[in-house]
Amino acid sequence: MALNLDNKLVVGISSRALFDLEEENRIFEQQGLDAYSAYQIAHENDILRPGTAFPLIKALLGLNSGDEQLTEIIIVSRNSADTSLRIFNSIRHYGLDISRAALVGGARISPYLDAFSTDLFLSADENDVQEAINSGIAAGIICSHEDLTIDPEDEISEIRIAFDGDAVIFSDESERIYRERGLAAFAEHEELNARLPLPEGPFAKLLRTISLVQGRHKGDTVPIRTALVTARNAPSHERVIRTLRAWNIRIDEAFFLGGIRKSSILKAFGAHIFFDDQAAHTDPASKHVPSARVPYKTE
């Protein structure tokens, strides 16, 4: 019988988000596909170092126990099958329960994300992430930073996921008012529409799926904790709270910062991934916590 992914949190991840393949990517960009392929085949028994998204993926796999399989992780990569052995050797080395992959050999990735019922796609390739967002799939461009230390032995008992609000959980409708007409017009608009739920953004469905996973656990044993980290403050906070209430979505912590730097809050929260639409927030945050930028939909 075919595996049913409908009741699982399905995460598609590129090999360069899961492992540190920056040197290999430089070979590809500077010397071309043939040189990259030859290098990967020659080093296919060399274990790759963990990448930025490694701790999150390892922790998500840890949610699966016995007959209860809550998550499915799928490698979605432009690699060919022939150059993928190094990836799967590294997966086996670290004991990651990942057995499914879409290795598209340079073809477009986005059509296969829908075929796998993907809830979230993480990649270091901006074009692939942009196509995923345009296809209606929550996706983020992984931001790597040399100051961020990844320890493959770390055990995470509670996964902490942080989201920006506008253009991530919610649409960019209100943010466009801010960009085009300024803060005063934005504040007035949000106060007038405080009881009107915000339109959904690219991560609304993912947040609902996470809420369903949280709902399967009782009391203090919930393995995922979420946070909203937004530049909004009073009075524009009210519309956000009422929107989440209308959606019946759980958010464990909320930070209405009103211009305070997000990175210090994210460090204190201990985010294992942070999603924001602006590089001005993801770049400084990536020094402290794994971060991913969410591009605007262009189609």
BELHUGI-V952027 format. One record per residue. RES is the residue in one small letter. SS is DSSP state (H for helix, E for strand, L for the rest). OMEGA is omega as a letter, one per 40 degrees, with the letter a starting at -180 (NA if undefined). D_CENTER is the distance of its C-alpha to the mean C-alpha in Angstrom with 1 decimal. Layout:
# BELHUGI-V952027
<<RES & SS & OMEGA & D_CENTER> <RES & SS & OMEGA & D_CENTER>>
This chain:
# BELHUGI-V952027
<<m & L & a & 30.3> <a & L & i & 26.9> <l & L & i & 23.7> <n & L & a & 22.4> <l & L & a & 18.6> <d & L & a & 19.1> <n & L & a & 18.9> <k & L & i & 15.9> <l & E & a & 12.2> <v & E & a & 11.5> <v & E & i & 8.6> <g & E & a & 9.6> <i & E & i & 9.1> <s & L & a & 11.5> <s & H & a & 14.1> <r & H & i & 13.6> <a & H & a & 10.1> <l & H & a & 11.7> <f & E & i & 15.0> <d & L & a & 16.8> <l & L & a & 18.2> <e & H & i & 19.0> <e & H & i & 22.7> <e & H & i & 22.6> <n & H & i & 20.7> <r & H & i & 23.5> <i & H & i & 26.1> <f & H & a & 24.7> <e & H & a & 24.6> <q & H & a & 28.1> <q & H & i & 29.9> <g & L & a & 28.5> <l & H & a & 27.4> <d & H & i & 30.5> <a & H & i & 30.3> <y & H & a & 26.6> <s & H & i & 27.6> <a & H & a & 30.7> <y & H & a & 28.9> <q & H & i & 26.3> <i & H & i & 29.2> <a & H & a & 31.4> <h & L & a & 28.8> <e & L & i & 27.4> <n & L & i & 28.7> <d & L & a & 27.2> <i & L & i & 24.2> <l & L & i & 21.1> <r & L & i & 19.7> <p & E & i & 16.3> <g & L & a & 13.5> <t & L & a & 10.9> <a & L & a & 8.4> <f & H & a & 11.7> <p & H & i & 12.2> <l & H & a & 9.2> <i & H & i & 10.2> <k & H & a & 13.8> <a & H & i & 13.5> <l & H & i & 12.0> <l & H & i & 14.9> <g & L & i & 17.1> <l & L & a & 16.9> <n & L & i & 19.1> <s & E & i & 22.7> <g & L & a & 25.8> <d & L & a & 25.9> <e & E & i & 22.9> <q & L & a & 19.9> <l & L & a & 17.0> <t & E & i & 14.2> <e & E & i & 14.3> <i & E & a & 12.5> <i & E & i & 13.7> <i & E & i & 14.1> <v & E & a & 13.9> <s & E & i & 15.8> <r & L & i & 18.5> <n & L & i & 20.6> <s & L & i & 23.8> <a & H & a & 24.9> <d & H & a & 27.4> <t & H & a & 25.0> <s & L & a & 22.5> <l & H & i & 24.8> <r & H & i & 23.7> <i & H & a & 20.1> <f & H & i & 21.5> <n & H & i & 24.0> <s & H & i & 21.4> <i & H & i & 19.5> <r & H & a & 22.9> <h & H & a & 23.8> <y & L & i & 21.0> <g & L & i & 21.7> <l & L & a & 18.4> <d & L & i & 19.1> <i & L & a & 17.5> <s & L & a & 20.2> <r & E & a & 18.9> <a & E & i & 18.0> <a & E & a & 18.3> <l & E & a & 20.1> <v & L & i & 21.1> <g & L & i & 23.3> <g & L & i & 22.3> <a & L & i & 22.0> <r & L & a & 19.4> <i & L & a & 16.3> <s & H & a & 15.5> <p & H & a & 18.5> <y & H & i & 17.5> <l & H & i & 14.0> <d & H & a & 16.2> <a & H & i & 18.7> <f & L & a & 16.5> <s & L & a & 15.4> <t & L & i & 11.7> <d & L & a & 9.7> <l & E & i & 6.2> <f & E & i & 6.4> <l & E & a & 5.3> <s & E & i & 8.6> <a & L & a & 10.9> <d & L & a & 13.0> <e & H & a & 13.1> <n & H & i & 15.3> <d & H & i & 13.4> <v & H & i & 10.3> <q & H & i & 13.1> <e & H & i & 14.8> <a & H & i & 12.0> <i & H & i & 11.8> <n & H & i & 15.6> <s & L & i & 15.7> <g & L & a & 14.1> <i & L & i & 10.8> <a & E & a & 7.5> <a & E & i & 5.9> <g & E & i & 5.0> <i & E & a & 7.8> <i & E & i & 7.6> <c & E & i & 10.5> <s & L & i & 13.0> <h & L & a & 16.0> <e & L & a & 19.2> <d & L & a & 19.7> <l & L & a & 16.7> <t & L & i & 18.3> <i & L & i & 16.6> <d & L & a & 19.1> <p & L & a & 18.7> <e & L & a & 21.2> <d & L & i & 19.4> <e & L & a & 19.3> <i & L & a & 16.9> <s & L & i & 18.7> <e & L & a & 16.4> <i & E & a & 12.6> <r & E & a & 11.7> <i & E & a & 8.7> <a & E & a & 9.6> <f & E & i & 9.4> <d & L & a & 11.8> <g & L & a & 14.2> <d & E & a & 15.8> <a & L & i & 14.0> <v & L & i & 10.8> <i & L & a & 12.1> <f & E & i & 15.5> <s & L & i & 16.9> <d & L & a & 18.1> <e & H & a & 21.6> <s & H & i & 22.6> <e & H & i & 20.9> <r & H & i & 23.0> <i & H & i & 26.1> <y & H & a & 25.3> <r & H & a & 24.9> <e & H & a & 28.0> <r & H & i & 30.2> <g & L & a & 29.3> <l & H & a & 28.5> <a & H & i & 31.7> <a & H & i & 31.1> <f & H & a & 27.5> <a & H & i & 28.9> <e & H & a & 31.7> <h & H & a & 29.7> <e & H & i & 27.4> <e & H & i & 30.4> <l & H & a & 32.3> <n & L & a & 29.5> <a & L & a & 28.5> <r & L & i & 29.3> <l & L & a & 27.6> <p & L & i & 24.1> <l & L & i & 21.5> <p & L & a & 20.3> <e & E & i & 17.0> <g & L & a & 14.0> <p & L & a & 11.2> <f & L & a & 9.2> <a & H & a & 12.6> <k & H & i & 12.8> <l & H & a & 9.7> <l & H & i & 11.2> <r & H & i & 14.4> <t & H & i & 13.4> <i & H & i & 12.3> <s & H & i & 15.6> <l & H & i & 17.4> <v & H & i & 16.3> <q & H & a & 17.4> <g & H & i & 20.6> <r & L & i & 21.6> <h & L & a & 22.3> <k & L & i & 25.1> <g & L & a & 26.2> <d & L & a & 24.7> <t & L & a & 23.0> <v & L & a & 19.7> <p & L & i & 17.1> <i & E & i & 14.0> <r & E & a & 14.5> <t & E & i & 12.7> <a & E & i & 13.7> <l & E & a & 14.1> <v & E & a & 14.8> <t & E & i & 16.7> <a & L & i & 19.5> <r & L & i & 21.6> <n & L & i & 24.6> <a & L & e & 27.7> <p & L & a & 28.9> <s & L & i & 25.7> <h & H & a & 23.9> <e & H & a & 26.1> <r & H & i & 24.6> <v & H & a & 21.1> <i & H & a & 22.6> <r & H & i & 24.7> <t & H & i & 21.9> <l & H & i & 19.8> <r & H & i & 23.2> <a & H & i & 24.1> <w & H & a & 20.9> <n & L & a & 21.7> <i & L & a & 18.2> <r & L & i & 17.9> <i & L & a & 16.6> <d & L & a & 17.9> <e & E & i & 18.1> <a & E & a & 18.4> <f & E & i & 19.3> <f & E & a & 21.2> <l & L & i & 21.7> <g & L & i & 23.9> <g & L & i & 23.3> <i & L & a & 22.9> <r & L & a & 20.6> <k & H & a & 17.1> <s & H & a & 16.7> <s & H & i & 19.6> <i & H & a & 18.3> <l & H & i & 14.9> <k & H & i & 17.0> <a & H & i & 19.3> <f & H & a & 16.7> <g & L & a & 15.3> <a & L & i & 11.6> <h & L & i & 9.8> <i & E & i & 6.5> <f & E & a & 7.3> <f & E & i & 6.3> <d & E & a & 9.6> <d & L & a & 11.6> <q & L & i & 14.1> <a & H & i & 14.6> <a & H & i & 17.3> <h & H & a & 14.8> <t & H & a & 12.0> <d & H & i & 14.9> <p & H & a & 16.9> <a & H & a & 14.1> <s & L & i & 12.9> <k & L & a & 16.5> <h & L & a & 15.9> <v & L & i & 12.4> <p & L & a & 9.3> <s & E & i & 7.8> <a & E & i & 6.0> <r & E & a & 8.4> <v & L & a & 8.4> <p & L & i & 11.8> <y & L & i & 14.6> <k & L & a & 15.8> <t & L & i & 19.0> <e & L & NA & 20.6>>
